Amino acid sequence: MTEDKPSETDLRAFRAELKLVLASKHFTRAPKLAHLLFYLCERFFAGEANQIKEYSIGVDVFYRGAQFDQDSDSIVRVEANRLRHQLAGYYADEGREHRLRISIPVGQYIPAFKLQAVAKQMPKFAGFRLPGRPVWWMVGVLALLFLSIGVSVALLRLHRAASSSSLSGLPEGTQIGPPAGDEIRLLAGSSRSFVDHAGKLWSVDTGFEGGMAVKTPEATIWRTQEQGFYRTSRQGQFRYRIALKKGIYELHLHFAETVYGLDSGGEGRRLFSVRANGKTLLDHFDLVADAGASRTADVKVFTDIAPGADGKLTLDFSAEAGQQATLSAIEILPGLYGRMRPVRLLTRQTPYYSNDSHWWSPDNYFEGGQMARDAAPAAGTDDPELYETERWGNFSYAVPAVPGKYTLVLHFAAWRDNGPQSEEDAHVRSARRFNVFCNGNALLKDFDLRKQARPGEALMRRFEHLEPNAQGKLLLNFVPVAGYATVAGIEVLPE
């Protein structure tokens, strides 16, 4: 129902719903969120949806001034995330019977007004009776239902027992697959929370012992969209103790060297080790050598992480020869036993749920190239939105991966030549002949996208049994032969 400017009929309904929301206890007690929601809706009602940007919100709503830098100040993303939760709470409580509902989709700030069915309350059992059926008939149905549930539970227990017996070395009671509980994300050295382009909330620094919080001058950090994310760190000799529920987790440690090697080589200037509950994860770790350069985001992934006997994950960071260890962020996700979670990313600034219910992250791990969007939907696919953006030019991706074999799926779209109106769109008319390498090995040679696919058509290429390099990365290089290289989406799937 969202349009550039609502019709008069829709506008009356939208304003009525907004009035009810703002008058609720959920928003009268949260005036800052009410002001933000009012601002977003009024701009939308005025037909100014294309002007609802992070910068304008920071300046107009949060009075950040003309020098507002959304890369280092995530106030808008933080408050928008709070607003999404507040709206969800409202529609689970006071607004649960409303058919028209307001939401702020993840990754954007334009409000959406959608109609949805409202679930009717089930009558209490004491007064429940199916029309034309005696009570004994309903009791019989319930007995059969409970019997089938009991059989299913018994079979499930047998299956789990058989599965557990085949997993040597797995402690008794360890959960297989994603455990219950929230994901944990914290920014080392930061006193402010942060919402990234994927809509994920990163908390302030907590759970640490030792070290010092360090804030570095603003500078471009490569291979990430989250520039402000790497401008704080914890440095020195330090430890984190993080409470976890029993289960298997995947740990991501985020680093960026912002001190050594800014003007010349920085290898050998900072060496440190990382241990998890006494087990070595990184030893004699040279951040610059691993990332390939200073001021470059470097993510290390570890699978099969579990809490210790005390119910906590203890991470120890210790440097060598009087140096200082460094850390930008910790991310702990529900894990998959014995393998890494799949990686799916699109060349866009917002996350996306595809038609097959897979979550795709915003563009990440890249260096070089530019992003562009095609207004025309892609053909030859049931999910054209998956192909509406591209990274083009001469660029690379360094996707972190644990040891093992992976299947790589590259998604392309042969854009239509719609007669670009500006010099910025001139790349649309250029050739699309390029090579693709993975860790130096050619995957595609002299690949001509315009010969492989018709204009506007989506195309996939699949490569199996790939292994990460010594730095734990699938380094993908897209190198032009004529015109520019391009890619729309990347999937890295553990085999």
C-alpha positions as CSV (number, residue, x, y, z in Angstrom):
1,M,0.0,0.0,0.0
2,T,3.0,2.3,0.2
3,E,3.2,4.8,-2.6
4,D,5.2,8.0,-3.3
5,K,2.1,9.9,-2.2
6,P,-1.0,8.2,-0.7
7,S,-4.4,8.8,-2.2
8,E,-6.8,10.9,-0.3
9,T,-8.7,7.8,0.8
10,D,-5.6,6.1,2.0
11,L,-4.3,9.3,3.6
12,R,-7.4,9.6,5.8
13,A,-7.0,6.0,7.0
14,F,-3.2,6.4,7.5
15,R,-3.6,9.6,9.6
16,A,-6.3,8.0,11.7
17,E,-4.0,5.0,12.5
18,L,-1.1,7.3,13.2
19,K,-3.2,9.3,15.6
20,L,-4.2,6.2,17.5
21,V,-0.6,5.0,17.7
22,L,0.7,8.3,19.0
23,A,-2.1,8.5,21.6
24,S,-1.3,5.1,23.0
25,K,0.6,4.5,26.3
26,H,3.5,3.0,24.3
27,F,4.2,6.3,22.6
28,T,3.0,8.9,25.2
29,R,5.7,7.5,27.4
30,A,8.3,7.6,24.6
31,P,8.1,11.2,23.2
32,K,11.4,10.9,21.3
33,L,10.1,7.9,19.4
34,A,6.7,9.5,18.9
35,H,8.4,12.5,17.4
36,L,10.5,10.3,15.0
37,L,7.4,8.4,13.9
38,F,5.4,11.6,13.3
39,Y,8.2,13.0,11.3
40,L,8.6,10.0,9.1
41,C,4.9,9.7,8.5
42,E,4.4,13.3,7.7
43,R,7.2,13.4,5.1
44,F,5.6,10.3,3.6
45,F,2.1,11.8,3.6
46,A,3.6,14.9,1.8
47,G,4.9,12.8,-1.0
48,E,8.5,13.3,0.1
49,A,9.4,9.6,0.7
50,N,12.5,10.0,-1.5
51,Q,13.8,12.7,0.9
52,I,13.6,10.5,4.0
53,K,17.3,9.8,4.4
54,E,19.5,9.1,7.4
55,Y,21.2,12.4,7.1
56,S,17.9,14.4,7.0
57,I,16.5,12.5,10.0
58,G,19.7,13.2,12.0
59,V,19.5,16.9,11.2
60,D,15.7,17.5,11.5
61,V,14.8,15.1,14.3
62,F,17.9,14.7,16.4
63,Y,19.4,18.2,15.8
64,R,22.8,16.9,14.8
65,G,23.6,20.0,12.6
66,A,24.9,20.3,9.1
67,Q,28.2,18.4,10.0
68,F,26.3,15.3,10.9
69,D,28.3,12.2,9.9
70,Q,26.1,9.1,9.8
71,D,29.2,6.8,9.5
72,S,30.5,7.7,12.9
73,D,27.2,8.6,14.6
74,S,24.6,5.9,14.5
75,I,21.9,7.8,16.4
76,V,19.4,7.5,13.6
77,R,19.8,3.7,13.2
78,V,19.7,3.2,16.9
79,E,16.5,5.1,17.4
80,A,14.9,3.6,14.2
81,N,15.6,0.2,15.6
82,R,14.0,1.2,18.9
83,L,11.0,2.5,17.0
84,R,10.5,-0.8,15.2
85,H,10.5,-2.6,18.6
86,Q,8.1,-0.1,20.0
87,L,5.6,-0.5,17.1
88,A,5.9,-4.3,17.4
89,G,5.1,-4.0,21.1
90,Y,2.1,-1.7,20.4
91,Y,0.5,-4.1,17.9
92,A,1.1,-7.0,20.2
93,D,-0.8,-5.1,22.9
94,E,-3.1,-2.1,22.5
95,G,-3.2,-2.3,18.7
96,R,-3.6,-6.1,18.4
97,E,-7.0,-5.8,16.8
98,H,-6.0,-3.2,14.3
99,R,-6.1,-4.3,10.6
100,L,-4.1,-1.4,9.4
101,R,-0.6,-1.4,10.8
102,I,2.4,0.9,10.6
103,S,5.9,-0.5,10.3
104,I,9.4,0.7,9.5
105,P,11.0,-2.0,7.3
106,V,14.5,-3.0,8.3
107,G,17.2,-1.2,6.4
108,Q,15.0,1.8,5.5
109,Y,13.1,4.7,7.1
110,I,10.1,5.1,4.9
111,P,7.0,4.0,6.9
112,A,4.9,1.1,5.5
113,F,1.1,0.9,6.0
114,K,-0.2,-2.6,5.5
115,L,-3.5,-4.4,6.0
116,Q,-3.4,-7.7,7.7
117,A,-5.8,-10.2,9.1
118,V,-6.4,-10.1,12.8
119,A,-6.5,-13.5,14.6
120,K,-9.8,-14.1,16.4
121,Q,-9.6,-15.2,20.0
122,M,-10.4,-18.8,20.6
123,P,-13.3,-19.4,23.0
124,K,-12.6,-20.9,26.4
125,F,-12.6,-24.8,26.5
126,A,-15.4,-24.9,29.1
127,G,-17.9,-23.3,26.7
128,F,-16.5,-24.8,23.5
129,R,-18.7,-27.0,21.4
130,L,-18.5,-27.8,17.7
131,P,-21.8,-27.2,16.0
132,G,-23.8,-30.4,15.6
133,R,-21.2,-32.5,17.4
134,P,-21.7,-34.0,20.9
135,V,-19.1,-33.5,23.6
136,W,-18.0,-37.2,23.5
137,W,-17.0,-36.8,19.8
138,M,-14.7,-33.8,20.7
139,V,-13.1,-35.8,23.6
140,G,-12.3,-38.6,21.2
141,V,-10.7,-36.2,18.7
142,L,-8.6,-34.7,21.5
143,A,-7.5,-38.2,22.7
144,L,-6.3,-39.1,19.2
145,L,-4.5,-35.8,19.0
146,F,-2.6,-36.4,22.2
147,L,-1.8,-39.9,21.2
148,S,-0.3,-38.7,17.9
149,I,1.8,-36.1,19.8
150,G,3.1,-38.7,22.2
151,V,4.2,-41.0,19.3
152,S,5.9,-38.0,17.6
153,V,7.8,-37.1,20.7
154,A,8.9,-40.7,21.2
155,L,10.2,-41.0,17.7
156,L,12.0,-37.6,17.9
157,R,13.7,-38.8,21.1
158,L,14.9,-42.0,19.4
159,H,16.2,-40.0,16.4
160,R,18.1,-37.6,18.7
161,A,19.6,-40.5,20.6
162,A,20.7,-42.2,17.4
163,S,22.2,-38.9,16.1
164,S,24.0,-38.2,19.4
165,S,25.6,-41.6,19.4
166,S,27.2,-41.0,16.0
167,L,28.9,-37.7,17.1
168,S,32.1,-38.7,18.8
169,G,33.5,-36.2,21.3
170,L,30.3,-34.3,21.7
171,P,29.5,-33.6,25.3
172,E,26.2,-35.1,26.6
173,G,23.4,-32.5,26.5
174,T,25.0,-30.3,23.8
175,Q,22.5,-28.9,21.5
176,I,22.9,-29.6,17.8
177,G,22.0,-26.7,15.5
178,P,21.1,-23.1,16.5
179,P,20.5,-22.9,20.3
180,A,17.8,-20.8,21.9
181,G,18.6,-17.3,22.9
182,D,19.5,-14.0,21.3
183,E,22.5,-13.2,19.2
184,I,25.2,-11.3,21.0
185,R,27.0,-8.3,19.5
186,L,29.2,-5.8,21.3
187,L,31.5,-3.0,20.2
188,A,34.9,-3.1,22.0
189,G,35.9,0.2,23.6
190,S,32.6,1.9,22.7
191,S,30.3,3.8,25.1
192,R,27.5,4.1,22.6
193,S,25.4,1.4,21.0
194,F,25.3,1.1,17.2
195,V,22.9,-0.2,14.6
196,D,24.5,-1.4,11.4
197,H,23.2,-1.4,7.8
198,A,21.6,-4.8,8.4
199,G,19.5,-3.4,11.2
200,K,21.5,-5.4,13.8
201,L,22.1,-3.7,17.2
202,W,25.6,-3.7,18.7
203,S,25.8,-3.0,22.4
204,V,28.2,-0.8,24.3
205,D,31.5,-2.4,25.5
206,T,30.8,-4.7,28.5
207,G,32.0,-7.9,30.2
208,F,35.7,-7.0,29.9
209,E,38.6,-7.0,32.3
210,G,41.7,-5.0,31.6
211,G,42.9,-3.1,28.5
212,M,41.8,0.4,27.6
213,A,39.2,1.9,25.3
214,V,40.8,3.6,22.3
215,K,39.1,5.9,19.8
216,T,41.0,6.5,16.6
217,P,40.8,9.5,14.2
218,E,38.2,9.3,11.4
219,A,39.7,7.5,8.4
220,T,38.4,5.3,5.7
221,I,38.3,1.6,6.7
222,W,38.3,-0.7,3.7
223,R,36.1,-3.9,3.1
224,T,33.1,-2.6,5.1
225,Q,30.2,-0.3,4.9
226,E,30.3,0.3,8.7
227,Q,32.9,3.0,8.9
228,G,32.1,4.1,12.5
229,F,32.1,0.5,13.6
230,Y,36.0,0.3,13.5
231,R,36.8,3.7,15.1
232,T,36.7,2.3,18.6
233,S,38.6,-0.6,20.0
234,R,39.9,-2.2,23.2
235,Q,43.7,-2.5,23.3
236,G,46.3,-3.9,25.7
237,Q,46.1,-7.2,27.6
238,F,42.5,-7.9,28.3
239,R,39.8,-10.5,28.8
240,Y,36.0,-10.8,28.1
241,R,33.7,-13.1,30.1
242,I,30.3,-13.5,28.3
243,A,27.5,-15.6,29.7
244,L,26.0,-18.1,27.2
245,K,23.2,-20.6,27.3
246,K,24.3,-24.2,26.7
247,G,24.7,-24.9,23.0
248,I,27.0,-24.5,20.0
249,Y,27.9,-21.0,18.7
250,E,29.8,-19.4,15.9
251,L,32.2,-16.6,17.0
252,H,33.1,-13.7,14.8
253,L,36.0,-11.4,16.0
254,H,36.3,-8.1,14.1
255,F,39.6,-6.3,13.8
256,A,41.1,-3.3,12.0
257,E,44.7,-1.9,12.3
258,T,44.4,1.8,12.7
259,V,47.9,2.6,14.2
260,Y,50.6,0.7,12.4
261,G,51.3,0.7,8.7
262,L,49.3,3.7,7.7
263,D,52.1,5.2,5.6
264,S,54.3,2.1,5.1
265,G,54.3,-1.6,5.8
266,G,52.8,-2.5,9.2
267,E,53.6,-6.2,9.3
268,G,55.3,-7.4,12.4
269,R,54.4,-4.3,14.4
270,R,51.5,-5.9,16.4
271,L,51.5,-9.6,17.2
272,F,49.0,-11.2,19.7
273,S,47.1,-14.3,20.6
274,V,43.5,-15.1,21.3
275,R,42.2,-18.0,23.4
276,A,38.6,-19.1,24.1
277,N,38.2,-21.0,27.4
278,G,41.9,-21.8,27.3
279,K,41.8,-23.1,23.7
280,T,44.0,-21.2,21.3
281,L,42.1,-19.5,18.4
282,L,44.8,-17.2,17.1
283,D,48.5,-17.6,17.8
284,H,51.3,-15.1,16.8
285,F,48.5,-13.3,15.0
286,D,49.7,-10.5,12.7
287,L,46.6,-8.3,11.9
288,V,48.1,-6.4,9.0
289,A,49.5,-9.5,7.3
290,D,46.2,-11.3,7.7
291,A,44.0,-8.4,6.4
292,G,46.5,-7.5,3.7
293,A,46.8,-3.9,4.7
294,S,46.2,-1.4,7.5
295,R,42.8,0.3,7.9
296,T,41.2,-2.9,6.5
297,A,38.3,-4.7,8.2
298,D,39.4,-8.2,9.1
299,V,36.9,-10.8,10.4
300,K,38.0,-14.1,11.9
301,V,35.3,-16.8,12.2
302,F,35.4,-19.8,14.6
303,T,32.8,-22.6,14.8
304,D,31.9,-25.1,17.6
305,I,32.2,-22.5,20.3
306,A,30.6,-23.5,23.6
307,P,30.4,-22.0,27.1
308,G,32.7,-23.4,29.8
309,A,31.6,-25.2,33.0
310,D,30.8,-21.8,34.5
311,G,28.3,-21.0,31.7
312,K,30.6,-18.3,30.2
313,L,32.8,-17.9,27.2
314,T,36.1,-16.5,28.3
315,L,38.2,-14.8,25.6
316,D,41.8,-13.8,26.5
317,F,43.7,-11.4,24.3
318,S,47.4,-11.2,25.0
319,A,50.1,-9.4,23.0
320,E,53.8,-10.3,22.6
321,A,57.0,-8.4,23.3
322,G,55.4,-5.5,25.2
323,Q,52.9,-4.8,22.3
324,Q,49.1,-4.4,22.7
325,A,46.4,-6.7,21.5
326,T,43.5,-5.0,19.8
327,L,39.8,-5.8,19.1
328,S,37.0,-3.9,17.4
329,A,33.9,-6.1,18.0
330,I,32.6,-9.5,19.2
331,E,29.7,-11.3,17.5
332,I,28.3,-14.6,18.8
333,L,25.7,-16.3,16.7
334,P,23.7,-19.6,17.0
335,G,26.1,-22.2,15.5
336,L,25.9,-25.3,13.3
337,Y,27.9,-28.2,14.7
338,G,31.0,-28.9,12.6
339,R,30.4,-26.3,9.9
340,M,30.0,-22.5,9.3
341,R,26.8,-20.8,8.8
342,P,26.1,-20.0,5.1
343,V,27.0,-16.5,3.9
344,R,24.7,-14.7,1.5
345,L,25.2,-11.0,0.6
346,L,23.7,-8.7,-2.0
347,T,25.3,-5.6,-3.5
348,R,23.0,-3.2,-1.7
349,Q,23.0,-1.2,1.5
350,T,20.1,-3.0,3.2
351,P,19.3,-6.6,4.0
352,Y,16.8,-8.7,2.0
353,Y,14.7,-11.8,2.5
354,S,14.5,-13.7,-0.7
355,N,11.4,-15.6,-1.9
356,D,13.0,-18.9,-0.6
357,S,13.1,-17.3,2.9
358,H,16.8,-16.9,3.0
359,W,18.3,-13.8,4.7
360,W,20.8,-11.8,2.6
361,S,23.1,-9.3,4.3
362,P,24.0,-5.9,2.9
363,D,27.2,-5.6,0.8
364,N,30.2,-6.5,2.9
365,Y,33.9,-7.7,2.7
366,F,34.4,-5.7,-0.6
367,E,37.1,-3.4,-1.8
368,G,36.9,-1.3,-5.0
369,G,34.1,-0.9,-7.5
370,Q,30.8,1.0,-7.3
371,M,27.2,0.1,-6.6
372,A,24.4,0.8,-9.1
373,R,20.7,0.0,-9.3
374,D,18.6,-1.1,-12.3
375,A,15.0,0.3,-12.3
376,A,13.8,-2.5,-14.7
377,P,13.0,-5.9,-13.0
378,A,15.2,-8.8,-14.0
379,A,13.7,-11.6,-16.2
380,G,14.2,-15.3,-15.9
381,T,13.8,-15.4,-12.2
382,D,10.9,-15.5,-9.7
383,D,12.8,-13.1,-7.4
384,P,13.7,-10.0,-9.6
385,E,14.4,-7.8,-6.5
386,L,17.4,-10.1,-5.9
387,Y,19.0,-8.7,-9.0
388,E,18.1,-5.0,-9.0
389,T,21.6,-3.9,-7.8
390,E,25.2,-4.6,-8.8
391,R,28.8,-3.9,-7.9
392,W,30.7,-3.0,-11.0
393,G,34.2,-2.0,-11.9
394,N,37.5,-3.7,-10.8
395,F,36.9,-5.1,-7.3
396,S,37.4,-7.9,-4.8
397,Y,35.7,-9.7,-1.9
398,A,37.4,-11.3,1.1
399,V,34.8,-13.6,2.6
400,P,35.9,-15.1,5.9
401,A,35.6,-18.9,6.2
402,V,36.7,-21.7,8.4
403,P,38.7,-24.6,7.0
404,G,36.6,-26.9,4.8
405,K,35.1,-27.1,1.4
406,Y,32.5,-24.6,0.0
407,T,30.1,-24.1,-2.8
408,L,30.2,-20.6,-4.3
409,V,27.2,-19.2,-6.2
410,L,27.6,-16.0,-8.1
411,H,24.5,-14.1,-9.2
412,F,24.6,-11.8,-12.2
413,A,22.1,-9.6,-14.1
414,A,22.6,-8.5,-17.7
415,W,21.3,-4.9,-17.5
416,R,19.1,-3.4,-20.2
417,D,20.5,-0.4,-22.2
418,N,17.8,2.1,-21.4
419,G,19.8,5.1,-22.7
420,P,21.4,6.5,-19.6
421,Q,20.7,10.2,-19.0
422,S,23.9,11.1,-17.2
423,E,27.6,10.4,-17.3
424,E,27.3,8.5,-14.0
425,D,25.1,5.9,-15.8
426,A,27.6,5.5,-18.7
427,H,28.7,2.1,-17.3
428,V,25.4,0.6,-18.4
429,R,26.4,0.9,-22.0
430,S,29.9,-0.6,-21.5
431,A,31.0,-4.1,-22.2
432,R,30.7,-6.8,-19.5
433,R,33.7,-9.1,-20.2
434,F,35.7,-10.1,-17.1
435,N,37.6,-12.8,-15.2
436,V,36.8,-14.1,-11.7
437,F,39.4,-15.6,-9.5
438,C,39.2,-17.4,-6.2
439,N,42.4,-17.3,-4.2
440,G,44.3,-16.9,-7.4
441,N,42.6,-19.7,-9.3
442,A,40.4,-18.8,-12.3
443,L,36.7,-19.5,-12.0
444,L,35.6,-17.6,-15.1
445,K,37.8,-16.6,-18.0
446,D,36.9,-13.9,-20.4
447,F,33.3,-14.2,-19.2
448,D,31.1,-12.2,-21.5
449,L,27.8,-11.5,-19.6
450,R,26.1,-9.9,-22.5
451,K,26.6,-13.1,-24.6
452,Q,25.7,-15.4,-21.8
453,A,22.4,-13.7,-21.0
454,R,19.8,-11.6,-22.8
455,P,19.4,-8.0,-21.7
456,G,17.5,-7.9,-18.4
457,E,18.0,-11.6,-17.7
458,A,19.3,-13.0,-14.4
459,L,22.1,-15.6,-14.5
460,M,23.9,-17.8,-11.9
461,R,27.2,-19.6,-11.9
462,R,28.0,-22.3,-9.4
463,F,31.5,-23.5,-8.3
464,E,32.1,-26.4,-5.9
465,H,34.8,-27.7,-3.6
466,L,36.5,-24.3,-3.0
467,E,38.8,-24.0,0.1
468,P,39.8,-20.8,2.0
469,N,43.3,-19.6,1.8
470,A,45.8,-19.6,4.7
471,Q,44.3,-16.4,6.1
472,G,40.8,-18.0,6.3
473,K,39.3,-16.2,3.4
474,L,37.7,-16.9,0.0
475,L,39.4,-14.0,-1.9
476,L,37.3,-13.3,-5.0
477,N,38.7,-11.0,-7.6
478,F,36.5,-9.6,-10.4
479,V,38.9,-8.3,-13.0
480,P,37.7,-6.5,-16.2
481,V,38.8,-7.7,-19.7
482,A,36.7,-5.2,-21.6
483,G,34.4,-2.7,-19.9
484,Y,33.7,-3.7,-16.3
485,A,33.3,-6.7,-14.1
486,T,30.0,-7.0,-12.3
487,V,28.1,-9.1,-9.7
488,A,24.7,-8.9,-8.0
489,G,24.9,-11.4,-5.2
490,I,27.3,-13.9,-3.6
491,E,26.6,-17.1,-1.7
492,V,29.2,-19.1,0.2
493,L,27.6,-22.4,1.3
494,P,29.5,-25.0,3.4
495,E,29.5,-28.5,1.8
